[in-house]
Amino acid sequence: MSDTLILAAGDASEHRTLIISLFSVFVVATLGITIWAGRQTKDAADFYAGGRQFSSFQNGLAVSGDYMSAASFLGIAGIIALKGYDGFLYSIGFLVAWLVALLLVAEPLRNSGRYTMGDVLAYRMRQRPVRTAAGASTIVVSIFYLLAQMAGAGVLVSLLLGITSDAGKIAIVALVGVLMIVYVTIGGMKGTTWVQMVKAVLLIAGTVLITFLILWKYDFNISDLLGSAAKNSGHGSSFLEPGLKYGITDTSKLDFISLGIALVLGTAGLPHILIRFYTVPTAKAARKSVNWAIGIIGAFYLMTIVLGFGAAALLSQKEITDSNPAGNTAAPLAAMEVGGGGDSTGGAILLAVISAVAFATILAVVAGLTLASSSSFAHDIYANVIRKGQATEKEEVRAARIATVLIGAVAIVLGAFARDINVAGLVALAFAVAASANLPTILYSLFWKRFTTQGALWSIYGGLISSVVLVLFSPVVSGKETSMFKNADFYWFPLENPGLISIPLGFLLGWLGSLLSKEEPDKEKYAELEVRSLTGYGAH
């Protein structure tokens, strides 16, 4: 076993104490922030939208924290380390997606809604069916995204603590789930936002440090770094060229197109990103917060390229896959290597710091996701569908906290099965579901006066069901060594990402459902929504 993996195997107990101590400090600090914020949460506006008191820079940091998830830090670095250029395409897709969110969604959505996506969709439609559909879609998308974070947490803490048994990894996933539930039920949006801001600063600082150390090792010569990565990967020059993952067969080429569509369109439909636009006081602040987020996220994704190729240059492919078959631990292992290796104090400290930052990333993102889904259940389904608008704010917040526990339990169970799948790939599935079910309905609702309730339902349910069914019967779930269920084989859909089929279908069904609908669209309501989306008048 190489020096890089000695620490992960449990042969350095003196370093293990240091790692656990640093880890514990972070968990205690973030819990303290959550409890402090929880004491300031007085009503539904505080719980759902943080009282709309955050500045554009603060919200930009929080949005960045929400977006720079385990998929970004662990998954993208891992897939670049294993697949080279084709892994780098994830970085580009995640970044470009923000332009869609900025240009089409951020400002009108913030102006038009109160707490959730359902507020916007239901304004000019029949309330109960549309809110039910919006709530169901939000919960499903959030659970898909939660899978990736849980998988990342499992492999990360397993590496730190030297846990190799399946039972131990499942216990770690459960621990993350419990912490997530505590963060949301106590802190609400205020606590989650402050944890996101702290996490964003820590993640950027940690990434800058490891990027600097990797470049320093190669005298800041990018060409030497890429050359070493290509040589050490065993793939030669093809490691730096397209095709290692997505150019081998016609199916993989289609998979690449499907992935690209899902990444570029998915951000504008992600529930935990959409609710962030409600935490600022004005539409201008919402727009500026997205600008801040683009700058922070752009810098971060440039550095993930160095992390990925640096891991490929410093570690053998076997060392990476022995730690985790999907490459999810490549970044922490690279940090350990530039710190002096697994048997050195410097390597142990860097591993502990970077892993604590990654764990912060996971906890913050799962808190945001759980808040988005529990808020949608409480506000859209419980308050407006089950209670028909008669629930008090106190009852609504209590329902959100109960939903948090239930959604957390589901995420724990499913996350236990997803621990050996690359987390960037899992997140890409969440993007595909969001772009298939949420984005068409949002855009039609905001910009097409002919859109009807039937169109909204066809779009949401059609995009949601088609994307989920295609994922269930894809190689992601069964039929391959890298599948969620390795010993089963029931897939018939050849692509790993359903976006190529389900996203156009979501748009088509929304258009077709509206044209075939017998109800006349409410033009007065559309005119009111148009004014509201431009000015914010009457929404809050």
C-alpha positions as CSV (number, residue, x, y, z in Angstrom):
1,M,0.0,0.0,0.0
2,S,1.4,3.4,-0.9
3,D,2.2,6.2,1.6
4,T,-0.8,8.1,0.3
5,L,-3.2,5.5,1.5
6,I,-1.5,4.5,4.8
7,L,-3.4,7.2,6.7
8,A,-6.7,6.1,5.2
9,A,-5.9,2.5,6.2
10,G,-5.6,3.4,9.8
11,D,-1.9,3.1,10.4
12,A,-1.3,6.6,11.8
13,S,-3.3,6.8,15.0
14,E,-1.4,9.9,16.3
15,H,-2.6,11.7,13.2
16,R,-6.1,10.3,13.5
17,T,-6.5,12.2,16.8
18,L,-5.5,15.5,15.1
19,I,-8.0,14.8,12.3
20,I,-10.9,14.0,14.6
21,S,-10.1,17.1,16.7
22,L,-10.2,19.5,13.7
23,F,-13.3,17.8,12.4
24,S,-15.0,18.2,15.8
25,V,-14.1,21.9,16.0
26,F,-15.9,22.6,12.7
27,V,-19.0,20.6,13.7
28,V,-19.2,22.4,17.1
29,A,-18.7,25.8,15.5
30,T,-21.4,25.4,12.8
31,L,-23.8,24.0,15.4
32,G,-23.1,27.1,17.5
33,I,-23.9,29.3,14.5
34,T,-27.1,27.3,13.9
35,I,-28.3,27.7,17.5
36,W,-27.5,31.4,17.5
37,A,-29.5,31.9,14.2
38,G,-32.3,29.7,15.5
39,R,-32.9,32.0,18.5
40,Q,-33.5,34.9,16.0
41,T,-36.0,32.9,13.9
42,K,-39.4,34.3,15.0
43,D,-41.8,33.7,12.2
44,A,-42.3,32.0,8.8
45,A,-40.5,34.8,6.9
46,D,-37.4,34.2,9.1
47,F,-37.6,30.4,8.7
48,Y,-38.2,30.4,4.9
49,A,-36.4,33.5,3.8
50,G,-34.1,34.6,6.6
51,G,-36.3,37.7,7.1
52,R,-35.1,39.0,3.7
53,Q,-32.3,40.7,5.5
54,F,-29.2,39.5,3.7
55,S,-27.1,41.8,1.4
56,S,-26.3,41.0,-2.2
57,F,-22.7,40.0,-1.2
58,Q,-23.8,37.9,1.7
59,N,-26.4,36.1,-0.5
60,G,-23.9,35.7,-3.3
61,L,-21.6,34.0,-0.8
62,A,-24.5,31.8,0.4
63,V,-25.5,31.0,-3.2
64,S,-21.9,30.0,-3.9
65,G,-21.9,27.9,-0.8
66,D,-25.1,26.2,-2.0
67,Y,-23.7,25.5,-5.5
68,M,-20.2,24.5,-4.7
69,S,-21.3,21.1,-3.3
70,A,-19.5,17.8,-2.9
71,A,-20.0,17.3,-6.6
72,S,-17.9,20.4,-7.3
73,F,-15.1,19.8,-4.8
74,L,-14.9,16.0,-4.7
75,G,-16.7,14.7,-7.8
76,I,-15.3,17.0,-10.4
77,A,-11.7,16.7,-9.1
78,G,-12.2,13.0,-9.1
79,I,-13.6,12.6,-12.6
80,I,-10.8,14.9,-14.0
81,A,-8.2,12.8,-12.2
82,L,-9.6,9.6,-13.8
83,K,-10.9,10.8,-17.2
84,G,-8.9,14.0,-17.9
85,Y,-10.3,16.4,-20.4
86,D,-13.8,14.8,-20.4
87,G,-14.0,15.3,-16.6
88,F,-13.1,19.0,-17.1
89,L,-16.3,19.4,-19.1
90,Y,-18.3,19.2,-15.9
91,S,-16.5,22.4,-14.6
92,I,-17.5,24.3,-17.7
93,G,-21.1,23.0,-17.7
94,F,-21.7,23.9,-14.0
95,L,-20.3,27.4,-14.6
96,V,-22.1,28.3,-17.8
97,A,-25.4,27.3,-16.2
98,W,-25.3,30.4,-14.1
99,L,-25.9,32.6,-17.2
100,V,-29.3,31.0,-17.7
101,A,-30.2,31.6,-14.0
102,L,-29.0,35.2,-14.2
103,L,-30.6,36.2,-17.5
104,L,-34.0,34.4,-17.2
105,V,-34.9,33.5,-13.7
106,A,-33.2,35.3,-10.8
107,E,-34.9,38.7,-10.8
108,P,-38.4,37.8,-12.0
109,L,-38.6,34.8,-9.7
110,R,-37.6,36.9,-6.7
111,N,-40.1,39.6,-7.6
112,S,-43.0,37.2,-8.2
113,G,-42.9,34.7,-5.4
114,R,-42.9,34.8,-1.6
115,Y,-41.2,31.7,-0.3
116,T,-41.2,28.9,-2.9
117,M,-41.3,28.1,-6.6
118,G,-45.0,27.1,-6.1
119,D,-45.9,30.7,-5.2
120,V,-44.9,31.8,-8.7
121,L,-46.5,28.9,-10.6
122,A,-49.8,29.0,-8.6
123,Y,-50.4,32.8,-9.0
124,R,-52.2,32.6,-12.3
125,M,-53.2,28.9,-12.1
126,R,-55.5,26.7,-10.0
127,Q,-53.8,26.7,-6.6
128,R,-54.2,23.2,-5.3
129,P,-53.1,21.0,-8.2
130,V,-50.2,23.3,-9.2
131,R,-48.9,23.6,-5.7
132,T,-49.1,19.8,-5.2
133,A,-47.1,19.3,-8.4
134,A,-44.5,22.0,-7.5
135,G,-44.1,20.5,-4.0
136,A,-43.7,16.9,-5.4
137,S,-41.1,18.1,-8.0
138,T,-39.1,20.1,-5.4
139,I,-38.9,17.1,-3.0
140,V,-37.8,14.7,-5.8
141,V,-35.2,17.0,-7.2
142,S,-33.8,17.7,-3.7
143,I,-33.6,14.0,-2.8
144,F,-31.6,13.3,-6.0
145,Y,-29.2,16.1,-5.1
146,L,-29.1,14.9,-1.5
147,L,-27.9,11.4,-2.7
148,A,-24.7,13.0,-4.1
149,Q,-24.0,14.8,-0.8
150,M,-24.6,11.7,1.3
151,A,-22.4,9.7,-1.0
152,G,-19.6,12.3,-0.7
153,A,-19.9,12.3,3.1
154,G,-19.6,8.6,3.3
155,V,-16.4,8.3,1.3
156,L,-14.9,11.4,2.8
157,V,-15.3,10.4,6.5
158,S,-14.4,6.8,5.7
159,L,-11.1,8.0,4.3
160,L,-10.4,10.1,7.4
161,L,-11.3,7.5,10.0
162,G,-9.9,4.5,8.1
163,I,-13.4,2.9,7.9
164,T,-13.6,0.2,5.2
165,S,-16.7,-1.8,6.2
166,D,-20.1,-1.1,4.5
167,A,-21.8,-0.9,7.9
168,G,-19.4,1.8,9.0
169,K,-19.9,3.8,5.8
170,I,-23.7,3.6,6.2
171,A,-23.3,4.8,9.8
172,I,-21.5,7.9,8.5
173,V,-24.2,8.6,6.1
174,A,-26.7,8.4,8.9
175,L,-24.6,10.8,11.1
176,V,-24.6,13.4,8.3
177,G,-28.3,13.0,7.9
178,V,-28.9,13.6,11.6
179,L,-26.7,16.7,11.6
180,M,-28.5,18.0,8.5
181,I,-31.9,17.6,10.3
182,V,-30.6,19.5,13.4
183,Y,-29.3,22.4,11.2
184,V,-32.6,22.9,9.5
185,T,-35.0,22.3,12.3
186,I,-33.1,24.7,14.6
187,G,-31.6,27.3,12.3
188,G,-34.1,27.6,9.4
189,M,-32.9,29.8,6.5
190,K,-31.0,32.2,8.8
191,G,-28.8,29.4,10.2
192,T,-28.4,27.7,6.9
193,T,-27.4,30.9,5.2
194,W,-24.7,31.8,7.8
195,V,-23.3,28.2,7.6
196,Q,-23.3,28.6,3.8
197,M,-21.3,31.8,4.0
198,V,-18.7,30.4,6.4
199,K,-18.4,27.3,4.3
200,A,-17.9,29.3,1.1
201,V,-15.1,31.2,2.6
202,L,-13.5,28.1,4.0
203,L,-13.9,26.2,0.7
204,I,-12.4,28.9,-1.4
205,A,-9.5,29.4,1.1
206,G,-8.8,25.6,1.2
207,T,-9.0,25.3,-2.6
208,V,-6.6,28.3,-3.1
209,L,-4.1,26.7,-0.7
210,I,-4.1,23.3,-2.4
211,T,-4.0,24.8,-5.9
212,F,-1.0,27.0,-4.9
213,L,0.9,24.0,-3.4
214,I,0.2,21.8,-6.5
215,L,1.4,24.6,-8.9
216,W,4.4,25.3,-6.6
217,K,5.4,21.7,-6.9
218,Y,5.5,22.1,-10.7
219,D,7.2,25.6,-10.5
220,F,3.8,27.2,-11.6
221,N,4.3,25.6,-15.0
222,I,0.9,24.4,-16.2
223,S,2.4,22.6,-19.1
224,D,4.6,20.5,-16.8
225,L,1.6,19.7,-14.6
226,L,-0.5,18.6,-17.5
227,G,2.3,16.6,-19.0
228,S,2.9,14.8,-15.7
229,A,-0.8,14.1,-15.3
230,A,-1.0,12.6,-18.8
231,K,2.1,10.4,-18.3
232,N,1.1,9.2,-14.8
233,S,-2.5,8.5,-15.9
234,G,-1.4,5.6,-18.2
235,H,-3.5,7.1,-21.0
236,G,-0.8,9.3,-22.5
237,S,-1.8,12.3,-24.7
238,S,-5.4,11.0,-24.9
239,F,-5.8,12.0,-21.3
240,L,-5.7,15.7,-22.4
241,E,-8.0,15.2,-25.4
242,P,-11.7,14.7,-25.8
243,G,-13.1,11.2,-25.9
244,L,-11.7,9.2,-22.9
245,K,-15.2,9.0,-21.4
246,Y,-17.6,10.5,-23.9
247,G,-16.1,9.8,-27.3
248,I,-15.7,6.0,-27.3
249,T,-19.1,5.0,-28.7
250,D,-22.1,6.7,-30.3
251,T,-24.0,6.1,-27.1
252,S,-21.3,7.9,-25.0
253,K,-21.3,10.8,-27.5
254,L,-25.1,11.2,-27.0
255,D,-24.5,10.9,-23.3
256,F,-22.2,13.9,-23.4
257,I,-24.9,16.0,-25.3
258,S,-27.4,14.9,-22.7
259,L,-25.1,15.8,-19.8
260,G,-24.3,19.2,-21.4
261,I,-28.0,20.1,-21.8
262,A,-28.8,19.0,-18.2
263,L,-25.9,21.0,-16.7
264,V,-26.6,24.2,-18.6
265,L,-30.3,24.3,-18.0
266,G,-30.5,22.6,-14.6
267,T,-29.3,25.4,-12.3
268,A,-32.3,27.6,-13.1
269,G,-34.6,24.9,-11.9
270,L,-32.9,23.8,-8.7
271,P,-35.2,24.4,-5.7
272,H,-32.4,25.1,-3.2
273,I,-30.9,27.8,-5.5
274,L,-34.3,29.3,-6.4
275,I,-35.3,29.9,-2.7
276,R,-32.0,31.9,-2.2
277,F,-33.4,34.7,-4.3
278,Y,-36.1,35.3,-1.7
279,T,-33.6,36.1,1.1
280,V,-32.6,39.5,-0.2
281,P,-34.7,42.7,0.2
282,T,-34.9,43.8,-3.5
283,A,-34.7,42.5,-7.0
284,K,-31.6,44.5,-7.6
285,A,-29.9,42.7,-4.7
286,A,-31.0,39.4,-6.1
287,R,-29.4,40.2,-9.5
288,K,-26.2,41.5,-7.8
289,S,-26.0,38.4,-5.6
290,V,-26.0,36.2,-8.8
291,N,-23.2,38.4,-10.2
292,W,-21.2,37.8,-7.0
293,A,-21.9,34.1,-7.2
294,I,-20.7,33.9,-10.8
295,G,-17.4,35.5,-9.9
296,I,-16.8,33.3,-6.8
297,I,-17.9,30.1,-8.5
298,G,-15.9,30.9,-11.7
299,A,-12.7,31.2,-9.7
300,F,-13.5,28.0,-7.8
301,Y,-14.1,25.9,-11.0
302,L,-10.9,27.1,-12.5
303,M,-9.1,25.8,-9.5
304,T,-10.9,22.4,-9.6
305,I,-9.1,21.9,-12.9
306,V,-5.7,22.2,-11.1
307,L,-7.0,19.9,-8.3
308,G,-8.1,17.2,-10.7
309,F,-5.0,17.2,-13.0
310,G,-2.8,17.6,-9.9
311,A,-4.3,14.5,-8.3
312,A,-3.6,12.6,-11.6
313,A,0.0,13.9,-11.7
314,L,0.7,13.1,-8.0
315,L,-1.1,9.8,-7.6
316,S,-1.5,6.7,-9.6
317,Q,-4.9,5.7,-11.0
318,K,-4.8,2.7,-8.7
319,E,-4.2,4.8,-5.6
320,I,-7.2,6.9,-6.5
321,T,-9.6,4.1,-7.3
322,D,-8.4,1.9,-4.4
323,S,-9.6,4.7,-2.1
324,N,-12.9,5.2,-3.9
325,P,-13.8,3.6,-7.3
326,A,-15.5,6.7,-8.5
327,G,-12.5,9.0,-7.6
328,N,-14.4,11.0,-5.0
329,T,-11.4,11.2,-2.6
330,A,-8.9,12.4,-5.2
331,A,-8.8,16.0,-3.9
332,P,-8.2,15.1,-0.2
333,L,-5.5,12.5,-1.3
334,A,-3.8,15.1,-3.4
335,A,-3.9,17.5,-0.4
336,M,-2.2,14.9,1.7
337,E,0.4,14.2,-1.0
338,V,1.5,17.9,-1.4
339,G,1.6,18.2,2.4
340,G,4.3,15.5,2.6
341,G,2.5,12.2,2.3
342,G,0.3,10.0,4.5
343,D,3.0,9.4,7.1
344,S,3.9,13.0,7.7
345,T,2.3,15.6,10.1
346,G,2.0,18.1,7.2
347,G,0.1,15.6,5.1
348,A,-2.2,14.7,8.0
349,I,-2.9,18.4,8.8
350,L,-3.7,19.2,5.1
351,L,-5.9,16.1,4.8
352,A,-7.7,17.1,8.0
353,V,-8.2,20.7,6.9
354,I,-9.3,19.9,3.4
355,S,-11.6,17.1,4.5
356,A,-13.1,19.3,7.2
357,V,-13.8,22.0,4.5
358,A,-15.3,19.3,2.2
359,F,-17.5,18.1,5.1
360,A,-18.5,21.7,5.7
361,T,-19.5,21.8,2.1
362,I,-21.6,18.7,2.4
363,L,-23.4,19.7,5.6
364,A,-24.2,23.2,4.3
365,V,-25.6,21.9,1.0
366,V,-27.7,19.2,2.5
367,A,-29.1,21.7,4.9
368,G,-30.0,24.0,2.0
369,L,-31.6,21.1,0.1
370,T,-33.6,19.9,3.0
371,L,-34.8,23.4,3.8
372,A,-36.0,23.8,0.2
373,S,-37.9,20.5,0.1
374,S,-39.4,20.8,3.6
375,S,-40.4,24.5,2.9
376,S,-42.1,23.4,-0.3
377,F,-44.0,20.7,1.6
378,A,-45.1,22.9,4.4
379,H,-45.9,26.0,2.4
380,D,-47.3,24.5,-0.8
381,I,-48.7,21.2,0.2
382,Y,-49.6,21.4,3.9
383,A,-50.7,25.1,4.2
384,N,-52.2,25.7,0.8
385,V,-53.5,22.2,-0.3
386,I,-54.2,20.2,2.9
387,R,-55.2,23.2,5.1
388,K,-56.6,25.3,2.1
389,G,-54.8,28.4,3.3
390,Q,-56.1,28.2,6.9
391,A,-52.8,27.2,8.6
392,T,-51.2,29.6,10.9
393,E,-47.5,30.5,10.4
394,K,-46.6,28.6,13.6
395,E,-48.4,25.4,12.2
396,E,-46.6,25.9,8.9
397,V,-43.2,26.1,10.4
398,R,-43.9,23.0,12.6
399,A,-44.9,21.1,9.4
400,A,-41.7,22.1,7.8
401,R,-39.7,20.8,10.7
402,I,-41.5,17.5,10.7
403,A,-41.0,17.2,6.9
404,T,-37.3,17.8,7.5
405,V,-37.0,14.7,9.6
406,L,-38.9,12.6,7.1
407,I,-36.9,13.8,4.1
408,G,-33.7,13.4,6.0
409,A,-34.6,9.8,6.7
410,V,-35.3,9.1,3.0
411,A,-32.0,10.7,2.1
412,I,-30.1,8.5,4.6
413,V,-31.6,5.3,3.2
414,L,-31.0,6.1,-0.4
415,G,-27.5,7.7,0.2
416,A,-26.3,4.4,1.7
417,F,-26.8,2.7,-1.7
418,A,-25.1,5.5,-3.7
419,R,-21.8,5.7,-1.9
420,D,-19.6,4.3,-4.7
421,I,-21.0,6.5,-7.5
422,N,-19.2,9.6,-8.6
423,V,-20.9,12.5,-6.9
424,A,-20.6,14.8,-9.9
425,G,-22.6,12.3,-12.0
426,L,-25.2,12.0,-9.3
427,V,-25.6,15.8,-9.2
428,A,-25.9,15.9,-13.0
429,L,-29.0,13.6,-12.6
430,A,-30.6,16.2,-10.2
431,F,-29.9,18.9,-12.8
432,A,-31.6,16.8,-15.4
433,V,-34.7,16.3,-13.3
434,A,-34.8,20.0,-12.4
435,A,-34.4,21.1,-16.0
436,S,-37.1,18.6,-17.1
437,A,-39.8,19.4,-14.5
438,N,-39.2,22.8,-13.1
439,L,-37.6,25.0,-15.7
440,P,-40.2,24.6,-18.5
441,T,-43.0,25.4,-16.1
442,I,-41.2,28.5,-14.6
443,L,-40.3,30.0,-18.0
444,Y,-43.8,29.3,-19.5
445,S,-45.5,30.8,-16.4
446,L,-43.3,33.9,-16.4
447,F,-43.2,34.6,-20.2
448,W,-46.1,32.9,-22.0
449,K,-49.6,34.3,-21.5
450,R,-51.3,31.3,-23.1
451,F,-50.0,28.9,-20.4
452,T,-52.7,27.1,-18.4
453,T,-53.0,24.9,-15.4
454,Q,-53.2,21.8,-17.5
455,G,-50.0,22.8,-19.3
456,A,-48.3,23.3,-15.9
457,L,-49.3,19.9,-14.7
458,W,-48.4,18.1,-17.9
459,S,-45.0,19.9,-17.9
460,I,-44.1,19.2,-14.2
461,Y,-45.4,15.6,-14.0
462,G,-44.3,14.7,-17.5
463,G,-40.8,16.0,-17.1
464,L,-40.5,14.6,-13.5
465,I,-41.8,11.1,-14.3
466,S,-39.9,10.7,-17.6
467,S,-36.6,11.8,-16.1
468,V,-37.0,9.6,-13.0
469,V,-38.1,6.6,-14.9
470,L,-35.2,6.9,-17.4
471,V,-32.7,7.2,-14.5
472,L,-34.2,4.1,-12.8
473,F,-33.7,2.1,-15.9
474,S,-30.3,3.5,-16.8
475,P,-26.8,2.1,-16.2
476,V,-26.6,4.5,-13.2
477,V,-28.9,2.2,-11.2
478,S,-28.1,-1.3,-12.5
479,G,-26.1,-3.3,-15.1
480,K,-22.5,-2.1,-14.5
481,E,-19.7,-2.3,-11.9
482,T,-20.2,1.4,-11.2
483,S,-24.0,1.1,-10.8
484,M,-25.9,1.7,-7.6
485,F,-27.0,-1.9,-7.6
486,K,-24.0,-3.8,-8.9
487,N,-25.5,-7.3,-8.9
488,A,-28.7,-6.4,-10.7
489,D,-29.3,-5.8,-14.4
490,F,-32.6,-4.3,-15.4
491,Y,-31.6,-1.2,-17.4
492,W,-32.9,-0.6,-21.0
493,F,-32.2,3.1,-21.4
494,P,-28.6,3.3,-22.6
495,L,-27.7,6.9,-21.5
496,E,-26.5,7.7,-18.0
497,N,-28.2,11.1,-18.1
498,P,-31.8,11.5,-19.3
499,G,-31.7,15.2,-20.2
500,L,-31.6,14.6,-23.9
501,I,-35.0,13.0,-23.8
502,S,-36.8,14.4,-20.7
503,I,-35.9,18.1,-21.0
504,P,-37.4,18.6,-24.5
505,L,-40.3,16.4,-23.4
506,G,-41.0,18.7,-20.4
507,F,-41.1,21.8,-22.7
508,L,-43.2,19.9,-25.3
509,L,-45.8,18.7,-22.8
510,G,-46.2,22.2,-21.3
511,W,-46.9,23.6,-24.7
512,L,-49.2,20.8,-25.8
513,G,-51.1,20.7,-22.5
514,S,-51.8,24.4,-22.8
515,L,-53.0,24.2,-26.4
516,L,-55.3,21.3,-25.7
517,S,-56.7,22.8,-22.5
518,K,-60.4,23.7,-22.4
519,E,-59.8,26.5,-19.9
520,E,-59.1,30.0,-21.0
521,P,-55.9,31.5,-19.6
522,D,-56.4,34.3,-17.2
523,K,-55.0,37.3,-19.1
524,E,-55.6,39.7,-16.3
525,K,-53.6,37.6,-13.9
526,Y,-50.8,37.2,-16.4
527,A,-50.7,41.0,-16.8
528,E,-50.5,41.3,-13.0
529,L,-47.7,38.7,-12.8
530,E,-45.8,40.5,-15.6
531,V,-45.9,43.7,-13.6
532,R,-45.0,41.9,-10.4
533,S,-42.1,40.1,-12.1
534,L,-40.7,43.4,-13.3
535,T,-41.3,45.5,-10.2
536,G,-41.8,43.1,-7.2
537,Y,-45.0,45.1,-6.3
538,G,-47.4,43.0,-4.2
539,A,-45.3,39.9,-3.8
540,H,-44.1,40.3,-0.3
